[in-house]
Amino acid sequence: HAASTRCFDLSLHPHSFSQIKGASPKAPRRTRLTTQTADKMAPLFTITTMLICSSAAALTAEHGRALADTFLDAMTETLATGSMEKMAKAHFASEIAWDWSGPQTGSGKPADLVAEFGATWGSMVSAFQASTNGKYVIVDTVAKAIQVTFPLVINIDGRGKVPTCLVDNQPISFTFHVDDKSKITKWDGMWDPNEPSMVSCIQALQKEL
């Protein structure tokens, strides 16, 4: 993906001019330059205008759409296995915040979200199937945010503890905020916690546990 450039000016300290014979630290301001003196000082002027530049990853619309697919695929695998550890290792920044409907909010290390997810959704849901039909992705290339809205079916069966119970809470929306390395720093999730099929499946699970 594309890269933006960040530059830092490296300027020589004025005392560097004392190394030139016949020039004082104040020479650049107060000394009338002869052709000979200017020739001697030219290399220093060249150095003072040098910039050290580094490239920082810039989020493009194309890359943002690809990341949306990657993150949704990771969620499918997460709920198939019951653990978010692999997703966290691959896609979370060193600090992450989450703000999901429910409400379910928090911030901390990736391990914090892994543990919380495992004790909540990870313990209830055994399948996460996001449909590509009706999926929309919006990429804010300035804020480095990727919003994906999509139809979703999940199976709230307590990971096999109760019969299959499908929830068709559609659509839902995730917004992933990413850093220069495309790692998730904040994860927003929106859906209707009172959607009838979700309420019914959670109540049925609670009765059995």
ROVEXRO-970576 format. One record per residue (C-alpha): residue number from 0; residue in one letter; x, y, z. Coordinates in Angstrom, 2 decimals. Example, Ala and Ser with C-alpha at 12.3 -4.5 7.8 and 13.67 -1.06 7.14 Angstrom:
BEGIN
<pos 0; code A; u 12.30; v -4.50; w 7.80>
<pos 1; code S; u 13.67; v -1.06; w 7.14>
This chain:
BEGIN
<pos 0; code H; u 0.00; v 0.00; w 0.00>
<pos 1; code A; u 0.96; v 3.62; w -0.37>
<pos 2; code A; u 3.39; v 5.41; w 1.90>
<pos 3; code S; u 3.43; v 8.97; w 3.18>
<pos 4; code T; u 6.65; v 10.78; w 3.97>
<pos 5; code R; u 7.62; v 12.31; w 7.28>
<pos 6; code C; u 10.73; v 14.47; w 7.29>
<pos 7; code F; u 12.91; v 15.82; w 10.06>
<pos 8; code D; u 15.34; v 18.72; w 9.58>
<pos 9; code L; u 18.91; v 18.17; w 10.73>
<pos 10; code S; u 20.57; v 21.57; w 11.25>
<pos 11; code L; u 24.19; v 22.00; w 12.23>
<pos 12; code H; u 24.96; v 23.87; w 15.42>
<pos 13; code P; u 26.39; v 27.34; w 14.59>
<pos 14; code H; u 29.70; v 26.49; w 16.29>
<pos 15; code S; u 30.39; v 24.10; w 13.43>
<pos 16; code F; u 31.44; v 27.15; w 11.42>
<pos 17; code S; u 34.44; v 27.62; w 13.72>
<pos 18; code Q; u 36.00; v 24.67; w 11.94>
<pos 19; code I; u 36.39; v 26.81; w 8.84>
<pos 20; code K; u 39.51; v 28.94; w 8.80>
<pos 21; code G; u 38.59; v 32.61; w 8.89>
<pos 22; code A; u 34.96; v 32.02; w 9.83>
<pos 23; code S; u 33.35; v 32.58; w 13.23>
<pos 24; code P; u 30.07; v 31.22; w 14.63>
<pos 25; code K; u 28.47; v 34.52; w 13.62>
<pos 26; code A; u 29.83; v 34.37; w 10.08>
<pos 27; code P; u 26.55; v 33.28; w 8.43>
<pos 28; code R; u 24.82; v 36.40; w 9.75>
<pos 29; code R; u 27.40; v 39.18; w 9.97>
<pos 30; code T; u 30.41; v 38.35; w 7.83>
<pos 31; code R; u 30.48; v 39.60; w 4.28>
<pos 32; code L; u 31.09; v 36.51; w 2.22>
<pos 33; code T; u 33.81; v 36.51; w -0.36>
<pos 34; code T; u 33.85; v 33.98; w -3.13>
<pos 35; code Q; u 36.59; v 32.05; w -1.29>
<pos 36; code T; u 34.70; v 32.00; w 2.03>
<pos 37; code A; u 31.45; v 30.96; w 0.36>
<pos 38; code D; u 33.20; v 28.09; w -1.36>
<pos 39; code K; u 34.51; v 26.88; w 2.00>
<pos 40; code M; u 31.09; v 27.14; w 3.63>
<pos 41; code A; u 29.07; v 25.62; w 0.81>
<pos 42; code P; u 29.35; v 22.05; w 2.12>
<pos 43; code L; u 27.95; v 23.16; w 5.47>
<pos 44; code F; u 25.02; v 24.90; w 3.86>
<pos 45; code T; u 24.36; v 21.69; w 1.97>
<pos 46; code I; u 24.35; v 19.72; w 5.21>
<pos 47; code T; u 22.06; v 22.16; w 6.99>
<pos 48; code T; u 19.39; v 21.65; w 4.38>
<pos 49; code M; u 19.50; v 17.85; w 4.55>
<pos 50; code L; u 16.34; v 16.11; w 5.68>
<pos 51; code I; u 16.03; v 12.67; w 7.12>
<pos 52; code C; u 12.81; v 11.18; w 5.87>
<pos 53; code S; u 11.01; v 8.05; w 6.91>
<pos 54; code S; u 8.07; v 6.38; w 5.30>
<pos 55; code A; u 4.88; v 5.70; w 7.21>
<pos 56; code A; u 2.18; v 3.40; w 5.89>
<pos 57; code A; u -0.82; v 5.28; w 4.53>
<pos 58; code L; u -4.18; v 3.52; w 4.47>
<pos 59; code T; u -5.67; v 3.35; w 0.99>
<pos 60; code A; u -9.25; v 2.49; w 0.11>
<pos 61; code E; u -8.12; v -0.71; w -1.58>
<pos 62; code H; u -6.02; v -1.81; w 1.39>
<pos 63; code G; u -8.83; v -0.91; w 3.79>
<pos 64; code R; u -11.27; v -3.14; w 1.91>
<pos 65; code A; u -8.77; v -5.97; w 1.99>
<pos 66; code L; u -8.30; v -5.52; w 5.74>
<pos 67; code A; u -12.06; v -5.65; w 6.27>
<pos 68; code D; u -12.14; v -9.07; w 4.61>
<pos 69; code T; u -9.10; v -10.21; w 6.59>
<pos 70; code F; u -10.60; v -9.17; w 9.92>
<pos 71; code L; u -13.96; v -10.82; w 9.19>
<pos 72; code D; u -12.21; v -14.03; w 8.15>
<pos 73; code A; u -10.28; v -13.90; w 11.42>
<pos 74; code M; u -13.56; v -13.61; w 13.33>
<pos 75; code T; u -14.94; v -16.65; w 11.53>
<pos 76; code E; u -11.88; v -18.64; w 12.59>
<pos 77; code T; u -11.99; v -17.19; w 16.11>
<pos 78; code L; u -15.51; v -18.41; w 16.77>
<pos 79; code A; u -14.92; v -21.74; w 15.06>
<pos 80; code T; u -12.06; v -22.43; w 17.47>
<pos 81; code G; u -13.41; v -20.56; w 20.48>
<pos 82; code S; u -10.22; v -18.55; w 20.96>
<pos 83; code M; u -9.28; v -15.03; w 19.86>
<pos 84; code E; u -5.57; v -15.53; w 20.59>
<pos 85; code K; u -4.55; v -16.09; w 16.96>
<pos 86; code M; u -6.48; v -13.05; w 15.76>
<pos 87; code A; u -5.00; v -10.92; w 18.52>
<pos 88; code K; u -1.46; v -11.95; w 17.70>
<pos 89; code A; u -1.89; v -11.25; w 14.00>
<pos 90; code H; u -4.04; v -8.12; w 14.01>
<pos 91; code F; u -4.10; v -6.27; w 17.36>
<pos 92; code A; u -1.85; v -3.35; w 18.29>
<pos 93; code S; u 0.04; v -3.41; w 21.59>
<pos 94; code E; u -2.87; v -1.45; w 23.12>
<pos 95; code I; u -6.47; v -1.88; w 21.98>
<pos 96; code A; u -9.84; v -0.41; w 22.92>
<pos 97; code W; u -13.25; v -1.87; w 22.16>
<pos 98; code D; u -16.74; v -0.37; w 22.22>
<pos 99; code W; u -19.46; v -2.83; w 21.31>
<pos 100; code S; u -23.22; v -2.86; w 21.61>
<pos 101; code G; u -24.47; v -4.44; w 24.77>
<pos 102; code P; u -22.74; v -2.37; w 26.03>
<pos 103; code Q; u -19.37; v -4.07; w 26.17>
<pos 104; code T; u -16.46; v -1.66; w 26.39>
<pos 105; code G; u -12.88; v -1.69; w 27.58>
<pos 106; code S; u -9.26; v -1.05; w 26.76>
<pos 107; code G; u -5.92; v -2.63; w 27.53>
<pos 108; code K; u -3.51; v -5.20; w 26.20>
<pos 109; code P; u -4.61; v -7.67; w 23.52>
<pos 110; code A; u -4.71; v -10.37; w 26.20>
<pos 111; code D; u -7.40; v -8.38; w 28.02>
<pos 112; code L; u -9.76; v -8.50; w 25.06>
<pos 113; code V; u -8.87; v -12.14; w 24.38>
<pos 114; code A; u -9.86; v -13.06; w 27.94>
<pos 115; code E; u -13.04; v -10.99; w 27.94>
<pos 116; code F; u -14.16; v -12.32; w 24.59>
<pos 117; code G; u -13.45; v -15.89; w 25.65>
<pos 118; code A; u -15.64; v -15.48; w 28.73>
<pos 119; code T; u -18.52; v -13.92; w 26.79>
<pos 120; code W; u -19.12; v -14.39; w 23.06>
<pos 121; code G; u -16.41; v -17.00; w 22.72>
<pos 122; code S; u -18.17; v -19.24; w 25.23>
<pos 123; code M; u -21.63; v -18.79; w 23.66>
<pos 124; code V; u -21.07; v -18.77; w 19.89>
<pos 125; code S; u -19.67; v -21.59; w 17.78>
<pos 126; code A; u -20.17; v -20.13; w 14.30>
<pos 127; code F; u -19.81; v -16.68; w 12.74>
<pos 128; code Q; u -20.89; v -16.43; w 9.12>
<pos 129; code A; u -20.64; v -13.01; w 7.49>
<pos 130; code S; u -22.30; v -12.73; w 4.11>
<pos 131; code T; u -20.55; v -11.04; w 1.19>
<pos 132; code N; u -23.95; v -10.22; w -0.30>
<pos 133; code G; u -25.01; v -6.88; w 1.08>
<pos 134; code K; u -21.61; v -6.12; w 2.60>
<pos 135; code Y; u -20.48; v -2.50; w 2.41>
<pos 136; code V; u -17.06; v -1.15; w 3.31>
<pos 137; code I; u -16.24; v 2.51; w 3.95>
<pos 138; code V; u -12.59; v 3.48; w 4.38>
<pos 139; code D; u -11.58; v 6.78; w 5.97>
<pos 140; code T; u -8.03; v 7.10; w 4.66>
<pos 141; code V; u -7.32; v 10.13; w 6.86>
<pos 142; code A; u -8.56; v 8.74; w 10.19>
<pos 143; code K; u -7.34; v 5.24; w 9.25>
<pos 144; code A; u -10.73; v 3.74; w 10.02>
<pos 145; code I; u -12.49; v 0.90; w 8.21>
<pos 146; code Q; u -16.23; v 0.47; w 8.63>
<pos 147; code V; u -17.83; v -2.72; w 7.36>
<pos 148; code T; u -21.57; v -3.31; w 7.48>
<pos 149; code F; u -22.74; v -6.81; w 6.65>
<pos 150; code P; u -25.43; v -9.46; w 7.15>
<pos 151; code L; u -24.40; v -11.95; w 9.84>
<pos 152; code V; u -25.63; v -15.28; w 11.12>
<pos 153; code I; u -24.20; v -16.68; w 14.36>
<pos 154; code N; u -24.94; v -19.89; w 16.23>
<pos 155; code I; u -25.52; v -19.31; w 19.95>
<pos 156; code D; u -25.35; v -22.89; w 21.19>
<pos 157; code G; u -22.91; v -22.58; w 24.09>
<pos 158; code R; u -20.33; v -24.26; w 21.89>
<pos 159; code G; u -22.40; v -27.43; w 21.63>
<pos 160; code K; u -23.99; v -27.35; w 25.09>
<pos 161; code V; u -27.46; v -26.70; w 23.61>
<pos 162; code P; u -29.04; v -27.35; w 20.20>
<pos 163; code T; u -28.21; v -25.04; w 17.30>
<pos 164; code C; u -29.79; v -21.63; w 17.69>
<pos 165; code L; u -29.23; v -19.27; w 14.77>
<pos 166; code V; u -29.31; v -15.51; w 15.18>
<pos 167; code D; u -30.00; v -13.39; w 12.12>
<pos 168; code N; u -29.30; v -9.97; w 13.61>
<pos 169; code Q; u -28.86; v -8.16; w 10.30>
<pos 170; code P; u -27.06; v -6.09; w 9.50>
<pos 171; code I; u -24.32; v -5.38; w 12.00>
<pos 172; code S; u -21.41; v -2.98; w 11.73>
<pos 173; code F; u -17.77; v -3.13; w 12.76>
<pos 174; code T; u -15.39; v -0.19; w 12.58>
<pos 175; code F; u -11.69; v -0.98; w 12.87>
<pos 176; code H; u -9.26; v 1.84; w 13.64>
<pos 177; code V; u -5.74; v 0.89; w 12.59>
<pos 178; code D; u -2.20; v 2.19; w 13.04>
<pos 179; code D; u 0.59; v 2.58; w 10.48>
<pos 180; code K; u 1.19; v -1.18; w 10.60>
<pos 181; code S; u -2.48; v -1.99; w 9.94>
<pos 182; code K; u -2.92; v -3.24; w 13.50>
<pos 183; code I; u -6.24; v -2.63; w 15.24>
<pos 184; code T; u -6.08; v 0.06; w 17.92>
<pos 185; code K; u -9.84; v 0.45; w 18.45>
<pos 186; code W; u -12.74; v -1.77; w 17.51>
<pos 187; code D; u -16.31; v -0.45; w 17.43>
<pos 188; code G; u -19.19; v -2.86; w 17.01>
<pos 189; code M; u -22.86; v -2.00; w 16.54>
<pos 190; code W; u -25.91; v -4.24; w 16.43>
<pos 191; code D; u -29.30; v -4.48; w 18.16>
<pos 192; code P; u -28.95; v -6.29; w 21.50>
<pos 193; code N; u -32.75; v -6.59; w 21.64>
<pos 194; code E; u -33.12; v -8.27; w 18.25>
<pos 195; code P; u -35.69; v -11.05; w 18.87>
<pos 196; code S; u -33.69; v -14.05; w 17.64>
<pos 197; code M; u -30.65; v -13.00; w 19.68>
<pos 198; code V; u -32.68; v -12.53; w 22.85>
<pos 199; code S; u -34.42; v -15.87; w 22.34>
<pos 200; code C; u -31.18; v -17.81; w 21.78>
<pos 201; code I; u -29.39; v -16.23; w 24.76>
<pos 202; code Q; u -32.35; v -16.94; w 27.03>
<pos 203; code A; u -32.49; v -20.56; w 25.86>
<pos 204; code L; u -28.76; v -20.96; w 26.56>
<pos 205; code Q; u -29.04; v -19.41; w 30.01>
<pos 206; code K; u -31.79; v -21.84; w 30.97>
<pos 207; code E; u -29.56; v -24.81; w 30.15>
<pos 208; code L; u -26.41; v -23.57; w 31.91>
